[in-house]
Amino acid sequence: MLSKGGFTFAAPAYIPTLMTDFEKAVLARYTPCNFTNASEIALAMAVVHVELVLIHPFREGNGRLARLLAILMALQAGLPVLEFGLLDVERERYFAAVRVGMDRDYEPMRKLFAEIIEMSVSKP
């Protein structure tokens, strides 16, 4: 089993089904990201990010792909390209948010994305 940072990811045999479910239940609900409320946008990004990272469909690059997807969602919502420097500084907070996301508690990740959005919008 593939694991990283204390997480054990889905067994390879389950990835196609999990990705199909992700597309139908998560992406179909949250993309395109045309929410107007900042909190709703942050929640949409949090759910998509956590669910994709937990599936971990690729050996490497899952976090980068999840961040690129969040940037696309931000652009769909009329926001600027997101700056993810906060995740480098708040690495343990980020991992904790992913862990609680396993129980469908997206609030910690929503808060991180709300801060990322705020920092990205206010960037000169």
Secondary structure, 3 states (H helix, E strand, C coil): CCEECCEECCCHHHHHHHHHHHHHHHHHHHCCCCCCCHHHHHHHHHHHHHHHHHHCCCCCCHHHHHHHHHHHHHHHCCCCCCCCHHHHHCHHHHHHHHHHHCCCCCHHHHHHHHHHHHHHHHCC
